[in-house]
Amino acid sequence: MHRRHFTAAVALAALTACSTPLQSTTATRASATEILWDNYGVPHIYADDAQAAYYAFGRAQMENHAELLLLNIASARGRYAEYFGAGKNDENVRSDMDVLTNGVPERAVQWLTSGGEEQRALLSAFADGVNDWAESNRDTIDPAIARVLPIKPSDSLALYQLSVHYSFMGARAYTNAKAWQAGQKRAEISNSAFGSNAYAITPKKSATGNAMLIGNPHIDLGAVGPQRDDGFPAARKGLFHWMEAHLVIPGKTNFTGVAFVGSPLQAIGFNDNLGWSHTVNAIQNADVYDLKLEDGDKYRFGNQTLALTKRPASLKVCDFGTDQCEARSFTIASSIHGPVIARRGDSHALALKIAGLDTDRPALQYWRMMTAANITQFESAFSMLQMPYFNVIYADRDGHIMHVDAGRRPVRPWGDYDTYRGILDGSDPRLLWKETVAWNKLPQVRDPVGGFVQNSNDSPWTSTFPAALKPSQFPAWMSFNLMDLRPQQSALALLAKPRLTMDDLVAAKQSTRMILADRWLPDLIPLARKSGDTDLLAAAKVLESWDRRADTDSKGAVLFDRFRVAYVATDAPPPPNGNPTTPPEMFRTAFNPARPLETPVGIGQPERAVLALREAVQSMQKDKLPLDIEWGAIHRIALTGRDKSWRNPRELANYPSAGSMDAYGGLRLVKYVPSPADGKMRAAAGEGWIQAIEFQPDGAKAQVLLVYGNASRPGSPHIVDQLPLFAEKALRPAWRDRRSIEANLSRRETVDYSGK
């Protein structure tokens, strides 16, 4: 049995500036673990060992996100409809069926054993922390949500699979499946909310002589972004909601980073010696195979005729918050490729094969990354490849930097990147891959002569300049060969000066400059003037005086935005990574890999561009908007909260938003959706966690921001308290020594966890 004891939190009105330094305090601590809560709701956990730290982190996640944590676990168990009803148009049922079809809960249980005792101890401690907090505070959770309790150690592994394997990695596969059901070969457009920026510089590129790192993952705004107003949230709504925490284990680590709610795995962050960030890469490691079914459920595979294997399955669907339930039975069918995830009326089925289903030690890998002291230890941990996705961008106190286009990448028999973008022929055995690329064969750059690495979801060939890698050095299927506008702006900022300050790096990261305008306006403005049209002359005047940014007070950005939508003739989201966000034919000169920082450029279809500009002007006139209306008058970032039942969303804060979509090339990425309530555009994804670290001789000095705050519980002040900083393009200091933490303390609590 576990022996656990909780000492009630003691609120602190004030602390003197002469608090005991971190070193002497931690050296004399007893077995009790401290959680120091700062004024932004960030827990600073001081523990003697990893299990005690993870136990406290479980408690801290519940303190800030109890409802969201339990909803995420319900999604990962494939029991969301059992706890919270079928959902609109059975959306929760479909989510549960998909989770069960892919075997997520069962595999999580297997991983808990196969992943080894060290990882199991960490996950068990985290689960104990969640459950112990709930035991003491259950009356603060709505009974309908509390039904998910208790959580199990395997639940975090299920949540990891659902988030990484079947959401990040699987996004394109499921988009392709939907297009396939409509009779298309592949999906040309992906409604993905995933992206990111990251870059690192060496001491020789740094004005201070210290390595520096910027990390800025782009995903959705979590559980507090735009909300549906018809009641309880759908399954998977908060899978990508970050929580910040600071873990201090004397002699082991002093780590600041973020984890998805429901998981102890801090996926991005830094300690005093090193740090890293991830960006979404475009490795194709979730394949879908088309099977032509004959004689019932038989399919051809080479010279063989095989039958789908089938097993019965069922799930419960209950009226929300009640025991009034019905069982829904279905059949899980699988081919040699994997489970069938879609069928079509013409006797075709689609099977899914996901890489990395043997990555059973993710928490252990990241724990070793968190506690690494140098690049050798970090590479030893990361090369375990228990994370089957993402680029990693790294820097350390010794001055090393690194970019790895990482993940579990299938070894292909032939072809290039495009060969494997769509639906694959399930009858061809050669397309059923059996192994993935080894760590030392992945594209990676370490300490390049240019002094920097960067990635904004571009290919590995453009990670630094002068280029350190060539596509010819790798198989053609390894990656695409494209540098879109956002990574171009990233690289151009890093090339702008021989040496860069932290202020330079942060200013670049916060840049809203629409590099697309730089490429189009020199052609578009003369075309508008040549037309002689009064409205187009007025538009040309606005565009010429515009600062080419998407700042809140930028005048001309709204007009340019509407021009682009009309010119490209779609307001659909950008395509998947590896496709240009604007079709090549829209430019006079398309992207050229030999000129990656200069192309694409120019207006490719002048007559169409003039018509599009006229359409943009007319649309603004119809909406009674001045051509020079400020960007922030239309584009907003609003955060919402819910009541105790997790229903009835209401707006908590609403600010003008600076930043634009992928296609415009701004590094401050914000993806918007129209708001039916007021006709404005609401931020739905993009900017979330930001970390800016300088590795000084005595440790890491950092600024950070979590745009939507560090909590989601009803009534918490920490949903909106960081939003004003975001609106001001400001970051906040990362408090990492005890003196600064106690000078900004909200309250203190102690917990005891002695393990088994």
Residue pairs with C-beta under 8 A, 6 or more apart in sequence:
2 128
2 753
2 754
2 755
2 756
3 752
3 754
4 55
4 128
4 132
4 751
4 752
4 753
4 754
5 751
5 752
6 132
6 136
6 751
6 752
7 32
7 749
7 750
7 751
7 752
8 749
9 747
9 748
9 749
10 747
10 748
10 749
11 746
11 747
12 745
12 746
12 747
12 748
15 742
15 743
15 745
17 739
17 743
19 738
19 739
19 742
19 743
20 738
21 737
21 738
21 739
22 248
22 737
22 738
22 739
25 46
25 738
26 46
26 248
26 250
26 738
27 250
29 46
29 48
29 250
31 48
31 52
31 752
31 754
32 750
32 751
32 752
33 45
33 46
33 47
33 48
33 52
33 53
33 55
33 56
33 750
33 751
33 752
33 753
34 45
34 46
34 47
34 748
34 749
34 750
35 43
35 44
35 45
35 46
35 56
35 59
35 60
35 748
35 749
35 750
35 751
36 43
36 44
36 45
36 46
36 741
36 742
36 745
36 748
37 43
37 44
37 745
37 746
37 747
37 748
37 749
38 44
38 735
38 741
38 744
38 745
38 746
39 744
39 745
39 746
40 709
40 710
40 718
40 721
40 722
40 732
41 64
41 709
41 710
41 711
41 716
41 717
41 718
41 721
41 746
42 244
42 245
42 246
42 710
42 735
43 56
43 57
43 60
43 63
43 64
43 245
43 246
44 245
44 246
44 248
44 735
44 741
45 53
45 56
45 57
45 60
45 245
45 246
45 247
45 248
46 248
47 53
47 56
47 247
47 248
47 249
48 249
48 250
49 249
49 252
50 121
50 122
50 125
50 249
50 252
50 367
51 121
51 122
51 124
51 125
51 753
51 755
52 125
52 753
52 755
53 247
53 249
54 122
54 123
54 125
54 126
54 129
54 264
55 125
55 126
55 128
55 129
55 132
55 751
55 753
56 129
56 751
56 753
57 126
57 129
57 245
57 247
57 259
57 264
58 125
58 126
58 127
58 128
58 129
58 130
58 131
58 132
58 133
58 264
59 129
59 130
59 132
59 133
59 751
60 129
60 243
60 245
61 69
61 129
61 130
61 243
61 259
61 261
61 262
62 69
62 129
62 130
62 133
62 134
62 137
63 133
63 713
64 243
64 710
64 711
64 712
64 713
64 716
64 718
65 241
65 243
65 261
65 711
65 712
65 713
66 133
66 134
66 137
66 140
66 141
66 145
66 713
67 141
67 142
67 145
67 642
67 646
67 712
67 713
67 714
68 222
68 223
68 238
68 241
68 261
68 262
68 712
69 130
69 151
69 261
69 262
70 141
70 145
70 146
70 148
70 149
70 151
71 80
71 84
71 145
71 148
71 223
71 233
71 237
71 238
71 646
72 159
72 238
72 239
72 241
72 260
72 261
72 262
73 148
73 151
73 155
73 158
73 159
73 262
74 80
74 83
74 84
74 148
74 235
75 95
75 99
75 159
75 162
75 235
75 236
75 239
76 99
76 104
76 105
76 108
76 155
76 158
76 159
76 161
76 162
76 262
77 99
77 105
77 155
77 158
78 95
78 96
78 97
78 99
78 100
78 104
78 105
78 315
79 96
79 315
79 316
80 87
80 92
80 95
80 96
80 235
81 87
81 92
81 93
81 95
81 96
81 235
81 315
81 316
81 317
81 318
82 96
82 315
82 316
82 317
82 318
82 325
83 144
83 145
83 147
83 148
83 318
84 92
84 144
84 232
84 235
84 320
84 321
85 92
85 232
85 317
85 318
85 319
85 320
86 92
86 93
86 317
87 93
87 95
87 232
87 234
87 235
88 228
88 230
88 234
91 234
91 235
92 234
92 235
93 315
93 317
93 328
95 234
95 235
95 236
96 235
96 315
97 313
97 315
97 330
98 166
98 341
99 105
99 158
99 162
99 166
100 313
100 315
100 332
101 313
101 332
101 339
101 340
101 341
102 161
102 166
102 339
102 341
102 352
102 354
103 339
104 158
104 161
104 162
104 166
105 154
105 158
107 157
107 158
107 161
107 357
108 154
108 155
108 157
108 158
108 161
109 154
110 360
111 154
111 157
111 360
111 361
112 120
112 123
112 153
112 154
112 157
113 120
114 360
115 157
115 360
115 361
115 363
115 364
116 361
116 364
118 364
119 361
119 363
119 364
119 367
120 153
121 755
122 264
122 363
122 364
122 367
123 153
123 154
123 156
123 157
123 264
123 363
124 153
125 753
125 755
126 153
126 156
126 264
127 150
127 151
127 152
127 153
127 155
127 156
128 753
129 751
129 753
130 150
130 151
131 149
131 150
131 151
134 141
134 146
134 149
134 150
138 146
138 149
140 644
142 644
142 645
142 646
143 321
144 320
144 321
144 645
145 646
147 321
155 262
156 262
156 263
156 264
156 265
156 363
157 360
157 362
157 363
159 239
159 260
159 262
159 263
160 263
160 265
160 362
160 363
162 236
162 239
163 239
163 240
163 260
163 263
164 356
164 362
164 387
164 388
164 389
165 286
165 354
165 356
165 357
165 388
166 354
167 236
167 239
167 240
168 194
168 280
168 389
168 390
169 285
169 286
169 354
169 355
169 356
169 388
169 389
170 286
170 352
170 354
171 190
171 192
171 194
171 576
172 187
172 190
172 192
172 284
172 286
172 576
173 286
173 287
173 288
173 341
173 352
173 354
174 341
175 187
175 189
175 190
175 191
175 192
175 576
176 186
176 187
176 288
176 422
176 423
177 288
177 341
177 342
177 350
177 352
178 187
178 342
179 185
179 186
179 187
179 188
180 186
180 288
180 290
180 342
180 344
180 350
180 423
181 342
181 344
181 350
185 422
185 423
186 421
186 422
186 423
187 422
187 576
188 575
188 579
189 572
189 573
189 575
190 573
190 574
190 575
190 576
191 573
192 573
192 576
193 218
193 219
193 220
193 240
193 671
193 684
193 685
194 218
194 219
194 280
195 217
195 218
195 219
195 279
195 280
195 456
195 457
195 577
195 662
195 669
195 686
196 216
196 217
196 218
196 277
196 278
196 279
196 280
196 455
196 456
196 457
197 214
197 216
197 218
197 279
197 454
197 455
197 456
197 486
197 490
197 509
197 667
197 669
198 213
198 214
198 215
198 216
198 277
198 278
198 279
198 391
198 393
198 454
198 455
198 456
199 213
199 214
199 393
199 452
199 453
199 454
199 455
199 490
199 494
199 505
200 211
200 212
200 213
200 214
200 393
200 394
200 395
200 401
200 402
200 403
200 452
200 453
200 454
201 211
201 212
201 395
201 401
201 451
201 452
201 494
201 500
201 505
202 211
202 399
202 400
202 401
202 447
202 451
202 452
203 209
203 210
203 211
203 399
204 451
205 450
205 451
205 452
205 494
205 498
205 499
205 500
206 212
206 499
206 500
206 501
206 694
207 499
207 500
207 501
207 504
208 501
208 502
208 694
208 696
210 397
210 399
210 694
210 695
210 696
210 697
211 395
211 396
211 397
211 398
211 399
211 400
211 401
211 694
211 695
212 395
212 500
212 502
212 505
212 692
212 693
212 694
212 695
213 270
213 275
213 276
213 277
213 393
213 394
213 395
213 401
213 691
213 692
213 693
213 695
214 277
214 505
214 506
214 509
214 690
214 691
214 692
214 693
215 268
215 275
215 276
215 277
215 278
215 393
215 689
215 690
215 691
215 693
216 277
216 509
216 687
216 689
216 690
216 691
217 268
217 277
217 278
217 279
217 688
217 689
218 669
218 671
218 685
218 686
218 687
218 688
219 240
219 685
219 688
220 240
220 684
220 685
221 639
221 683
221 684
221 685
221 688
221 707
221 708
222 238
222 240
222 241
222 242
222 688
222 708
222 712
223 233
223 237
223 238
223 241
223 261
223 712
224 241
224 639
224 640
224 641
224 652
224 708
224 709
224 712
224 719
225 639
225 640
225 683
225 684
225 685
225 708
226 638
226 640
226 673
226 675
226 682
226 683
226 684
227 233
227 640
227 642
227 649
228 234
228 649
229 649
231 647
232 320
232 646
232 647
233 646
238 261
238 712
239 260
240 260
241 260
241 261
241 708
241 712
242 258
242 259
242 260
242 261
242 688
242 689
242 706
243 258
243 259
243 260
243 261
243 710
244 256
244 257
244 258
244 689
244 704
244 706
244 710
245 256
245 257
245 258
245 259
245 266
246 254
246 255
246 256
246 734
246 735
246 736
246 741
247 253
247 254
247 255
247 266
247 370
248 254
248 255
252 371
253 271
253 370
253 371
254 271
254 272
254 699
254 736
255 266
255 269
255 270
255 271
255 370
255 371
256 269
256 270
256 271
256 691
256 700
256 702
256 704
256 734
256 736
257 266
257 267
257 268
257 269
257 270
257 370
258 266
258 267
258 268
258 269
258 689
258 706
259 265
259 266
259 267
260 267
261 712
263 363
264 363
265 362
265 363
265 366
266 366
266 370
267 278
267 366
267 387
268 276
268 277
268 278
268 689
268 691
269 275
269 276
269 370
269 691
270 276
270 691
270 693
270 700
270 702
271 370
271 371
271 372
271 700
272 397
272 699
272 700
272 736
273 372
273 373
273 374
273 396
273 397
273 398
273 695
273 700
274 372
274 373
274 374
274 375
274 378
274 394
274 395
274 396
274 397
274 695
275 394
275 395
275 396
275 691
275 693
275 695
275 700
276 369
276 378
276 392
276 393
276 394
276 395
277 392
277 393
277 691
278 390
278 391
278 392
278 393
279 390
279 391
279 393
279 455
279 456
279 457
280 389
280 390
280 391
280 457
280 577
281 389
281 390
281 391
281 405
281 406
281 407
281 455
281 457
281 479
281 577
282 457
282 459
282 479
282 480
282 576
282 577
282 578
283 389
283 405
283 407
283 408
283 409
283 479
284 409
284 410
284 417
284 420
284 421
285 354
285 355
285 356
285 388
285 389
285 407
285 408
285 409
285 410
285 436
286 352
286 353
286 354
286 355
287 337
287 352
287 353
287 410
287 420
287 424
287 431
287 433
288 341
288 350
288 351
288 352
288 353
288 423
288 424
289 335
289 337
289 338
289 350
289 351
289 352
289 353
289 423
289 424
289 425
289 426
289 431
289 432
290 348
290 349
290 350
290 423
290 424
290 425
290 426
291 299
291 308
291 335
291 337
291 340
291 348
291 349
291 350
291 351
291 426
291 427
292 299
292 300
292 347
292 348
292 426
292 427
293 299
293 308
293 347
293 348
293 349
294 300
294 305
294 347
296 307
297 307
297 308
297 310
297 333
297 349
298 305
298 306
298 307
298 308
299 305
299 306
299 307
299 308
299 335
299 349
299 426
299 427
300 306
300 427
301 335
301 336
301 426
301 427
301 429
302 427
302 428
302 429
306 335
306 336
308 333
308 334
308 335
308 340
308 349
309 333
309 334
309 335
310 331
310 332
310 333
310 334
311 331
311 332
312 329
312 330
312 331
312 332
313 329
313 330
313 331
313 332
314 327
314 328
314 329
314 330
315 327
315 328
315 330
316 325
316 326
316 327
316 328
317 325
317 326
317 327
317 328
318 324
318 325
318 326
319 325
332 339
332 340
333 339
333 340
333 349
334 340
334 351
335 349
335 351
335 426
336 432
337 351
337 352
337 353
337 426
337 432
338 351
338 352
338 353
338 354
339 351
339 352
340 349
340 350
340 351
340 352
341 350
341 351
341 352
342 349
342 350
343 349
343 350
344 350
350 423
351 426
353 432
353 433
355 388
355 407
355 408
355 409
355 410
355 436
356 385
356 388
356 389
356 407
356 408
356 436
359 385
359 386
359 387
359 388
359 408
360 386
361 384
361 386
362 386
362 387
364 384
364 386
365 381
365 382
365 384
365 386
365 387
366 381
366 387
368 377
368 380
368 381
368 384
369 378
369 381
369 382
371 377
372 378
372 380
372 381
374 396
374 398
375 394
375 396
375 398
375 400
375 402
375 446
378 394
378 396
382 392
382 404
382 406
383 439
385 406
385 407
385 408
385 436
385 439
387 406
387 407
388 407
388 408
389 406
389 407
389 408
390 406
390 407
391 403
391 404
391 405
391 406
391 455
391 460
392 402
392 403
392 404
392 406
393 401
393 402
393 403
393 453
393 454
393 455
394 400
394 401
394 402
394 403
394 404
395 401
395 402
395 693
395 695
396 695
397 695
397 696
397 697
397 699
397 700
399 447
400 446
400 447
401 446
401 447
401 448
401 452
401 453
402 444
402 445
402 446
402 447
402 453
403 444
403 445
403 453
403 454
403 455
403 460
403 463
403 464
404 442
404 443
404 444
404 445
405 442
405 443
405 444
405 459
405 460
405 463
405 479
406 442
406 444
407 442
408 436
408 437
409 436
409 437
409 442
409 478
410 433
410 435
410 436
410 437
411 433
411 434
411 435
411 436
411 437
412 419
412 420
412 433
412 475
412 477
413 430
413 431
414 477
415 476
415 477
416 476
416 477
417 476
417 477
417 478
417 479
417 480
417 481
417 578
418 480
419 477
420 477
421 578
424 431
425 431
437 478
443 460
443 461
443 469
443 474
443 478
443 479
444 460
445 453
445 460
445 463
445 464
445 468
445 469
448 463
448 464
448 466
448 468
449 466
449 468
450 464
450 465
450 466
450 468
450 495
452 464
452 494
453 463
453 464
454 463
454 464
454 487
454 490
454 491
454 494
455 463
455 487
455 490
456 484
456 486
456 487
456 489
456 490
456 667
457 484
457 486
457 487
457 577
458 482
458 483
458 484
458 487
459 471
459 479
459 480
459 481
459 482
459 483
459 578
460 469
460 479
461 467
461 469
461 470
461 471
461 479
461 481
461 593
462 483
462 487
462 491
462 596
463 469
465 491
465 495
465 597
471 478
471 479
471 481
471 593
479 578
480 577
480 578
481 593
482 578
482 579
482 580
482 591
482 593
483 491
483 591
483 593
483 596
483 597
484 580
484 581
484 591
484 662
484 665
485 515
485 516
485 519
485 581
485 663
485 664
485 665
486 515
486 662
486 665
486 666
486 667
486 669
488 515
488 596
488 597
488 665
489 508
489 511
489 513
489 515
489 665
489 666
489 667
490 508
490 667
491 597
492 597
493 504
493 508
493 511
493 667
494 500
494 508
495 597
496 504
497 504
502 692
502 694
502 703
505 692
506 692
506 703
506 731
508 667
509 667
509 668
509 690
509 692
510 667
510 668
510 729
511 549
511 666
511 667
511 668
512 549
512 550
512 551
512 554
512 658
512 659
512 660
512 666
512 667
512 668
513 548
513 549
513 665
513 666
514 548
514 549
514 550
514 557
514 560
514 660
514 664
514 665
514 666
515 664
515 665
515 666
516 564
516 582
516 663
516 664
516 665
517 543
517 546
517 548
517 560
517 664
518 548
519 587
519 600
519 601
519 602
520 602
520 603
520 609
521 543
521 544
521 548
521 560
522 602
523 588
523 602
523 603
523 606
523 609
524 540
524 543
524 563
524 603
524 609
524 613
525 540
525 543
525 544
527 603
527 606
527 609
527 610
527 613
528 536
528 537
528 539
528 540
528 543
528 610
528 613
529 536
529 537
529 540
531 537
531 610
533 614
535 614
535 617
535 618
535 621
536 610
536 613
536 614
536 617
538 617
538 627
539 559
539 613
539 616
539 617
539 627
542 555
542 556
542 559
542 627
542 628
543 556
543 559
543 560
545 555
545 556
545 628
546 554
546 555
546 556
546 557
546 559
546 560
546 628
547 554
547 556
548 556
549 557
549 666
550 557
550 631
550 635
550 658
550 659
550 660
550 664
550 666
550 668
551 631
551 632
551 658
552 630
552 631
552 632
552 635
552 656
552 657
552 658
552 727
553 630
553 631
553 632
554 630
554 631
555 628
555 629
555 630
555 631
556 627
556 628
557 631
557 660
558 620
558 625
558 629
558 630
558 631
558 633
558 634
559 616
559 617
559 620
559 627
559 628
561 660
561 664
562 615
562 616
562 619
562 620
563 609
563 612
563 613
563 616
564 582
564 663
564 664
565 571
565 616
566 611
566 612
566 613
566 615
566 616
566 619
567 586
567 605
567 608
567 609
567 612
567 613
568 582
568 583
568 586
568 663
573 661
573 671
574 581
574 661
574 662
574 663
575 581
580 591
580 600
581 662
581 663
582 600
582 663
584 590
584 591
584 600
584 604
585 604
585 605
586 600
586 603
586 604
586 605
587 599
587 600
587 601
587 602
587 603
587 604
588 601
588 602
588 603
588 604
589 599
589 600
589 601
589 602
590 599
590 600
590 604
591 599
591 600
592 598
592 599
603 609
617 627
620 626
620 627
620 629
623 679
625 634
630 656
631 656
631 658
632 656
632 657
632 658
633 656
634 680
634 681
635 656
635 657
635 659
635 670
635 672
635 680
635 681
635 683
636 654
636 655
636 656
636 657
636 675
636 680
636 681
636 682
636 683
637 654
637 655
637 656
637 657
637 670
637 682
637 683
637 707
637 723
637 726
637 727
638 651
638 652
638 653
638 654
638 655
638 682
638 683
639 651
639 652
639 653
639 708
639 709
639 719
639 720
639 723
640 649
640 650
640 651
640 652
641 649
641 650
641 652
641 712
641 714
641 715
641 716
641 719
642 648
642 649
642 650
642 714
643 714
644 714
646 714
652 719
652 720
653 720
653 723
655 723
655 724
655 726
655 727
656 727
657 670
657 672
657 683
657 727
658 668
658 670
658 727
658 729
659 666
659 668
659 669
659 670
659 683
659 686
659 687
660 666
660 668
660 669
660 670
661 669
661 670
661 671
661 672
662 669
662 671
668 687
668 729
669 686
669 687
670 683
670 685
670 686
670 687
671 683
671 684
671 685
671 686
672 681
672 682
672 683
672 684
673 681
673 682
673 684
674 680
674 681
674 682
675 681
675 682
687 707
687 726
688 706
688 707
688 708
689 704
689 705
689 706
689 707
690 703
690 704
690 705
690 706
690 707
690 731
691 702
691 703
691 704
691 734
692 702
692 703
692 704
692 731
693 700
693 701
693 702
694 700
694 701
694 702
699 736
700 734
700 736
702 733
702 734
702 736
703 731
703 732
703 733
703 734
704 731
704 732
704 733
704 734
705 722
705 725
705 726
705 730
705 731
705 732
706 722
707 722
707 723
707 726
708 719
708 722
708 723
709 716
709 718
709 719
709 720
709 721
709 722
709 723
710 718
710 722
711 717
711 718
711 719
712 719
722 732
725 731
725 732
733 740
735 741
735 744
